[in-house]
Amino acid sequence: MSTSTFKITGLTCGHCVNAVKEEVGELAGVESAEVELVKGGESTLTIQADRALTKADIAPAIEEAGESYAIVG
């Protein structure tokens, strides 16, 4: 099991958090996805998966969750 952490911008509410968790949770090998919401700032996305994930691995899921969401870095 591997833990990957990313900073996400554009999240403003619980609906945003749930959208990200749902889309990321559907990626192959993902066991869990949690988001620490920072309204108007950089929220933290923590993913438990069977391998380390990269920005490229999760980018399509983040885009699907919301057009205004972006991975920092």
Secondary structure, DSSP 8 states (H G I E B T S, - for coil): -EEEEEEEE---SHHHHHHHHHHHHTSTTEEEEEEE--TTS-EEEEEEESS---HHHHHHHHHHH-TT-EE--
